[in-house]
Amino acid sequence: MKLSERVRPISWLKSHAAEIVRDFEENRSPLIVTQNGEAKMVVMDIRTYEEQLETMAFLKLINMGKKEISEGKFQSVENFFTDLEKEG
């Protein structure tokens, strides 16, 4: 579903809260809420929100790893296990 199909004014949000909750049970697409014709917020179901938080955290970890690799802050797998055995 296109986001443009899920745009509602804030006045509609106020009077259709129960309907919105029911709709999220069937359709996990976010709802764009406008005020005075301007997009002001996004409403989404909790599962989608949690999934997005997890995805963002994972992407941050990937970017941190890429940065460390580009800065040469890594070691080979062989060296890692050799160091690990020395500590154990």
Order of alpha helices (4+ residues) and beta strands (2+ residues): beta-alpha-alpha-beta-beta-alpha-alpha
